[in-house]
Amino acid sequence: MADLKLNQIRKSYGAVDVLHGIDLDVKDGEFVVFVGPSGCGKSTLLRIIAGLEDITGGDLLIDDDIVNHKTPKDRGIAMVFQSYALYPHMTVYKNMAFGLKLAKTDKAALDERVRAAASILQLDQLLDRRPSELSGGQRQRVAIGRAIVRQPKVFLFDEPLSNLDAALRVQTRIEIAKLHQKLKSTIIYVTHDQIEAMTLADKIVVMNAGQVEQVGSPMQLYHHPKTRFVAGFIGSPSMNFTRVKITASAGETVTVEMPGGATATLPFSVPAGDIGKEVELGIRPEHVELDRTGDLPVTGEVEVVEKLGDSTYLYVRLENADRVTLRAPGHSRVKVGETVQAAAEGGASHLFDGAGKAYRKTNCPAQYSADE
């Protein structure tokens, strides 16, 4: 396996810059997920690592070896694409063996590698079938097996689950996680689905408009987002945001004016020059509880109720016309049109300045701290 290092990677198409100096270290054996909205540059970055796109500027190193000008086959990587790209006239065995055959691998070694990969992926009984005789999940496993037999330094996955239905996506996601545990391999995985990112990654790289917004463990990004973009992108349902006004600051705390005129004192450190400014307050739906008092009171009219069985989501319109999402118990009897009162602890909140940067939290209760 291998370490991977990106130093100021830039990519331009003519006058259009799509990657703006990406720096990243991937350690041997890490499962790293690139996540972000469509068009953020994550697939372009993956293709640069694979050698399928030229680098406009910067250096890409694999095991301290600069590979900018090396061909894909000389980089020691294997890629699993969104589409399975299997040869329809070949059996599962021949599809998995095809790359090794082109590389003139010894027949005995080829057979050993293919059967070992088939065993890992539970494809032993399917080796004589053709792709048309397989389910979508089985085809994806064959594509993964074709990568495994190459024994690459780095595995690259480009949205491998996007063509699967919801149930199969969950099943295949679990299989990929188990595969990483078994192989201890270095994996870089691209997805626009933040749930995939949260459940699979050792390290998440959140990208936006060709730049890295934040890098960290799933819980670091969830509990300590550095920007409003990361806070809104990580978590489902998304974090609630509302405009508040900073009215006072006293060292380790700040007082803000909430929608409706109430005030709240929160554990943040803000510059004296920001007093009097409007900023954004963020709070996750699961941290807002019905029928309780707390640092952050919420009062509004219920517009939509979503019952999911184990929980109920309430979409509530505040007095300033902002809408917030609350998570209630599954047995909740709240109905559309009702006025509800709820509250959250100040320690669970996040505060972002006008540029979308997070203010430093001065006191974070243990239940909201990141799992390092």
C-alpha positions as CSV (number, residue, x, y, z in Angstrom):
1,M,0.0,0.0,0.0
2,A,1.1,3.6,-0.2
3,D,1.1,7.2,1.1
4,L,-0.2,9.8,-1.2
5,K,0.6,13.5,-1.1
6,L,-0.9,16.4,-3.1
7,N,1.1,19.7,-3.2
8,Q,-0.7,22.7,-4.6
9,I,-2.6,20.7,-7.3
10,R,-4.2,23.1,-9.8
11,K,-6.3,22.3,-12.9
12,S,-7.4,24.6,-15.6
13,Y,-9.3,24.1,-18.8
14,G,-8.2,27.1,-20.9
15,A,-9.1,30.2,-18.9
16,V,-11.3,28.3,-16.5
17,D,-9.7,27.2,-13.2
18,V,-11.4,24.2,-11.6
19,L,-9.0,23.3,-8.9
20,H,-7.3,26.0,-6.9
21,G,-4.2,24.7,-5.2
22,I,-5.2,21.5,-3.4
23,D,-3.0,20.3,-0.5
24,L,-3.7,16.9,1.0
25,D,-1.8,14.0,2.8
26,V,-3.3,10.5,2.6
27,K,-1.6,8.0,4.9
28,D,-1.0,4.4,4.1
29,G,-4.2,2.4,4.8
30,E,-6.5,5.4,5.2
31,F,-10.0,5.4,3.8
32,V,-10.4,9.0,2.5
33,V,-13.6,10.3,1.0
34,F,-13.9,13.4,-1.3
35,V,-17.4,14.8,-0.8
36,G,-19.1,17.9,-2.1
37,P,-21.8,19.1,-4.5
38,S,-21.8,18.5,-8.2
39,G,-19.2,20.6,-10.0
40,C,-17.0,21.1,-6.9
41,G,-14.0,19.3,-8.5
42,K,-13.9,16.1,-6.6
43,S,-14.1,13.8,-9.6
44,T,-11.5,15.9,-11.5
45,L,-9.2,15.6,-8.6
46,L,-9.7,11.8,-8.5
47,R,-9.0,11.6,-12.3
48,I,-5.8,13.6,-11.7
49,I,-4.7,11.1,-9.1
50,A,-5.5,8.2,-11.5
51,G,-3.5,9.9,-14.3
52,L,-6.6,10.4,-16.5
53,E,-6.2,14.2,-16.4
54,D,-3.1,16.3,-16.8
55,I,-1.9,18.5,-13.9
56,T,-1.8,22.2,-14.6
57,G,0.3,23.0,-11.6
58,G,1.7,21.3,-8.4
59,D,3.0,17.9,-7.6
60,L,1.4,14.5,-7.0
61,L,3.5,12.0,-5.0
62,I,2.9,8.3,-4.3
63,D,5.3,6.9,-1.8
64,D,7.4,10.1,-2.2
65,D,7.8,9.5,-5.9
66,I,6.5,12.4,-8.1
67,V,4.1,10.8,-10.6
68,N,2.9,13.9,-12.5
69,H,4.0,12.5,-15.9
70,K,3.6,8.8,-15.2
71,T,0.9,6.9,-17.2
72,P,-2.0,5.4,-15.2
73,K,-0.6,1.9,-15.5
74,D,2.7,3.0,-14.0
75,R,1.2,4.7,-10.9
76,G,0.2,1.5,-9.1
77,I,-3.4,2.5,-8.8
78,A,-6.7,0.8,-9.7
79,M,-10.0,2.6,-10.3
80,V,-13.6,1.5,-9.9
81,F,-15.9,3.6,-12.0
82,Q,-19.5,4.7,-11.5
83,S,-20.4,2.5,-14.5
84,Y,-19.3,-1.1,-14.1
85,A,-17.6,-1.1,-17.6
86,L,-17.6,-4.9,-17.8
87,Y,-17.1,-6.8,-21.0
88,P,-20.6,-8.3,-21.7
89,H,-19.2,-11.3,-23.7
90,M,-16.8,-12.3,-21.0
91,T,-17.5,-14.4,-17.9
92,V,-16.9,-13.0,-14.4
93,Y,-13.6,-14.9,-14.3
94,K,-12.4,-13.5,-17.6
95,N,-13.5,-9.9,-16.7
96,M,-11.5,-10.1,-13.5
97,A,-8.5,-11.7,-15.2
98,F,-8.4,-9.5,-18.3
99,G,-6.0,-6.8,-17.0
100,L,-3.6,-9.5,-15.6
101,K,-3.7,-11.3,-19.0
102,L,-2.7,-8.1,-20.8
103,A,0.1,-7.7,-18.3
104,K,1.2,-11.3,-19.3
105,T,0.9,-12.5,-15.7
106,D,1.8,-16.2,-15.1
107,K,-1.3,-18.3,-15.5
108,A,-1.0,-19.9,-12.1
109,A,-0.5,-16.5,-10.4
110,L,-3.4,-15.1,-12.4
111,D,-5.7,-17.9,-11.4
112,E,-4.7,-17.6,-7.7
113,R,-5.3,-13.8,-7.6
114,V,-8.7,-14.1,-9.4
115,R,-10.0,-16.8,-7.1
116,A,-8.7,-15.1,-4.0
117,A,-10.5,-11.9,-5.0
118,A,-13.6,-13.8,-5.8
119,S,-13.5,-15.4,-2.3
120,I,-13.2,-12.0,-0.6
121,L,-16.2,-10.6,-2.6
122,Q,-18.3,-13.8,-2.4
123,L,-18.2,-14.3,-6.1
124,D,-17.0,-17.9,-6.1
125,Q,-20.2,-19.3,-7.4
126,L,-20.6,-16.7,-10.1
127,L,-17.2,-17.0,-12.0
128,D,-18.8,-18.7,-15.0
129,R,-21.7,-16.2,-15.4
130,R,-21.8,-13.2,-17.8
131,P,-22.6,-9.7,-16.7
132,S,-26.2,-9.9,-18.1
133,E,-26.8,-12.8,-15.6
134,L,-25.8,-10.7,-12.6
135,S,-27.6,-8.2,-10.4
136,G,-26.4,-4.6,-10.2
137,G,-24.7,-5.2,-6.9
138,Q,-22.9,-8.3,-8.2
139,R,-21.7,-6.4,-11.2
140,Q,-20.2,-3.8,-9.0
141,R,-18.5,-6.4,-6.9
142,V,-17.0,-7.8,-10.2
143,A,-15.7,-4.3,-11.0
144,I,-14.1,-4.1,-7.5
145,G,-12.7,-7.6,-7.9
146,R,-11.0,-6.5,-11.2
147,A,-9.3,-3.8,-9.2
148,I,-8.3,-6.1,-6.3
149,V,-6.5,-8.6,-8.5
150,R,-4.1,-5.9,-9.7
151,Q,-2.8,-5.5,-6.1
152,P,-2.5,-1.8,-6.5
153,K,-0.9,0.7,-4.1
154,V,-4.1,2.8,-4.0
155,F,-7.7,2.1,-4.8
156,L,-9.8,4.8,-6.4
157,F,-13.6,4.7,-6.3
158,D,-15.6,7.2,-8.4
159,E,-19.2,7.2,-7.0
160,P,-19.5,3.4,-7.2
161,L,-22.9,3.2,-5.6
162,S,-24.8,5.9,-7.5
163,N,-26.3,3.4,-10.0
164,L,-27.7,1.1,-7.3
165,D,-31.1,1.3,-5.6
166,A,-31.4,2.4,-2.0
167,A,-31.3,-1.1,-0.4
168,L,-28.5,-2.3,-2.6
169,R,-26.5,0.9,-1.9
170,V,-26.5,0.2,1.8
171,Q,-25.5,-3.5,1.3
172,T,-22.7,-2.6,-1.1
173,R,-21.5,0.2,1.2
174,I,-21.1,-2.3,4.0
175,E,-19.2,-4.7,1.7
176,I,-16.8,-1.9,0.8
177,A,-16.2,-1.1,4.5
178,K,-15.5,-4.8,5.2
179,L,-13.2,-5.0,2.2
180,H,-11.1,-2.1,3.6
181,Q,-10.9,-3.7,7.0
182,K,-9.8,-7.0,5.4
183,L,-7.2,-5.5,2.9
184,K,-6.0,-2.6,5.0
185,S,-5.7,-0.8,1.7
186,T,-5.4,2.9,0.9
187,I,-8.7,4.0,-0.6
188,I,-9.8,7.3,-2.1
189,Y,-13.5,7.4,-2.6
190,V,-15.6,10.1,-4.4
191,T,-19.3,10.7,-3.6
192,H,-21.8,13.5,-3.4
193,D,-23.7,11.5,-0.7
194,Q,-22.6,12.8,2.8
195,I,-24.1,9.7,4.4
196,E,-21.6,7.5,2.5
197,A,-18.9,9.9,3.5
198,M,-19.8,9.7,7.2
199,T,-20.2,6.0,7.4
200,L,-17.1,4.9,5.3
201,A,-14.4,7.5,5.9
202,D,-11.4,7.6,8.2
203,K,-10.9,11.1,6.8
204,I,-13.4,13.3,4.9
205,V,-12.3,16.0,2.4
206,V,-15.1,18.5,1.9
207,M,-14.7,20.3,-1.4
208,N,-16.5,23.4,-2.7
209,A,-15.9,25.3,-5.9
210,G,-12.5,23.7,-6.5
211,Q,-11.1,24.2,-3.0
212,V,-10.9,22.2,0.1
213,E,-13.2,23.6,2.8
214,Q,-12.2,21.3,5.6
215,V,-10.4,17.9,6.2
216,G,-11.1,15.8,9.3
217,S,-12.7,12.7,10.8
218,P,-16.5,12.4,10.3
219,M,-17.2,13.5,13.9
220,Q,-14.8,16.4,13.7
221,L,-16.6,17.8,10.7
222,Y,-20.0,17.0,12.3
223,H,-19.3,18.7,15.7
224,H,-16.7,21.3,14.7
225,P,-17.3,22.6,11.2
226,K,-15.0,25.4,10.3
227,T,-17.3,27.0,7.8
228,R,-21.0,27.5,7.3
229,F,-20.7,25.4,4.0
230,V,-19.4,22.4,5.9
231,A,-21.9,22.8,8.7
232,G,-24.8,22.8,6.1
233,F,-23.4,20.0,3.9
234,I,-22.5,17.4,6.6
235,G,-25.5,16.0,8.5
236,S,-29.0,14.9,7.4
237,P,-31.3,16.7,7.8
238,S,-29.1,19.7,7.3
239,M,-28.2,22.1,10.2
240,N,-30.7,24.9,10.9
241,F,-29.5,28.4,10.3
242,T,-31.1,31.7,11.4
243,R,-29.9,35.3,11.4
244,V,-29.0,36.8,14.8
245,K,-27.4,40.1,15.9
246,I,-24.4,40.3,18.2
247,T,-25.3,42.7,21.0
248,A,-22.5,42.2,23.5
249,S,-19.3,40.2,24.1
250,A,-17.6,39.4,27.4
251,G,-14.4,37.4,26.8
252,E,-15.6,33.8,26.6
253,T,-19.2,34.5,25.9
254,V,-21.3,36.5,23.4
255,T,-24.9,37.7,23.7
256,V,-27.1,37.6,20.6
257,E,-30.5,38.9,19.8
258,M,-32.7,36.0,18.5
259,P,-35.6,36.2,16.1
260,G,-38.6,37.7,18.0
261,G,-36.4,39.8,20.2
262,A,-35.3,37.3,22.9
263,T,-31.6,37.2,23.8
264,A,-29.2,34.3,24.4
265,T,-25.7,34.1,25.9
266,L,-23.5,31.6,24.0
267,P,-20.0,30.2,24.6
268,F,-18.2,31.9,21.7
269,S,-15.3,34.3,21.4
270,V,-15.9,37.1,18.9
271,P,-13.8,40.2,18.0
272,A,-15.0,43.4,19.6
273,G,-15.5,44.9,16.1
274,D,-18.2,42.4,15.3
275,I,-20.6,43.7,18.1
276,G,-23.7,45.1,16.4
277,K,-23.2,42.8,13.3
278,E,-25.7,40.3,12.0
279,V,-24.3,36.7,11.9
280,E,-25.7,33.2,11.4
281,L,-26.5,30.9,14.3
282,G,-26.5,27.2,13.5
283,I,-28.1,24.3,15.4
284,R,-28.7,20.7,14.4
285,P,-32.3,19.3,14.4
286,E,-31.5,16.6,16.9
287,H,-30.3,19.3,19.4
288,V,-33.6,21.2,19.5
289,E,-36.0,19.6,22.0
290,L,-39.8,20.2,22.2
291,D,-41.4,21.5,25.4
292,R,-38.3,22.4,27.2
293,T,-36.5,25.6,28.2
294,G,-32.9,26.4,27.4
295,D,-30.4,28.9,26.1
296,L,-31.9,29.0,22.6
297,P,-35.7,29.2,22.6
298,V,-37.6,28.4,19.4
299,T,-41.2,29.2,18.8
300,G,-43.1,28.9,15.5
301,E,-45.8,27.3,13.5
302,V,-45.5,23.8,12.2
303,E,-45.7,23.7,8.3
304,V,-44.8,20.1,7.5
305,V,-44.7,16.9,9.6
306,E,-42.6,13.9,8.4
307,K,-43.1,10.6,10.2
308,L,-40.3,8.2,9.8
309,G,-41.2,5.6,12.4
310,D,-38.4,6.0,14.9
311,S,-38.5,9.8,14.7
312,T,-40.7,12.6,13.5
313,Y,-39.3,15.7,11.7
314,L,-41.2,19.0,12.2
315,Y,-40.6,21.9,9.8
316,V,-41.3,25.1,11.8
317,R,-41.6,28.6,10.5
318,L,-40.2,31.2,12.9
319,E,-41.3,34.8,13.4
320,N,-38.6,36.1,11.1
321,A,-39.8,33.7,8.3
322,D,-36.8,31.4,8.7
323,R,-37.7,27.7,8.8
324,V,-36.1,25.3,11.2
325,T,-36.2,21.5,11.4
326,L,-36.9,19.8,14.8
327,R,-36.6,16.1,15.5
328,A,-39.3,14.7,17.8
329,P,-40.0,11.2,19.0
330,G,-41.6,8.8,16.5
331,H,-44.9,8.8,18.5
332,S,-45.2,12.6,18.4
333,R,-48.8,13.8,17.8
334,V,-47.9,17.3,16.7
335,K,-49.9,18.4,13.7
336,V,-49.5,20.9,10.9
337,G,-50.7,24.4,11.9
338,E,-49.8,24.0,15.6
339,T,-47.5,26.5,17.4
340,V,-44.7,24.7,19.2
341,Q,-42.1,25.7,21.7
342,A,-38.7,24.2,21.9
343,A,-35.2,25.0,23.0
344,A,-31.5,23.9,22.7
345,E,-28.4,24.2,24.8
346,G,-26.0,27.0,23.8
347,G,-23.1,24.5,23.8
348,A,-24.7,22.7,20.9
349,S,-24.8,25.8,18.7
350,H,-22.5,27.1,16.0
351,L,-21.9,30.8,15.1
352,F,-20.7,32.0,11.7
353,D,-19.5,35.4,10.7
354,G,-20.5,37.3,7.5
355,A,-17.8,35.4,5.5
356,G,-19.2,32.0,6.7
357,K,-16.2,31.3,9.0
358,A,-17.0,29.7,12.4
359,Y,-16.3,31.7,15.6
360,R,-14.3,29.8,18.2
361,K,-16.4,27.9,20.7
362,T,-15.1,28.4,24.2
363,N,-17.0,25.7,26.0
364,C,-18.0,22.5,24.3
365,P,-19.9,20.0,26.4
366,A,-18.6,16.4,26.1
367,Q,-21.7,15.2,24.2
368,Y,-20.8,17.6,21.4
369,S,-17.1,17.0,21.2
370,A,-15.5,15.3,18.3
371,D,-14.5,11.6,18.4
372,E,-10.9,11.8,17.5
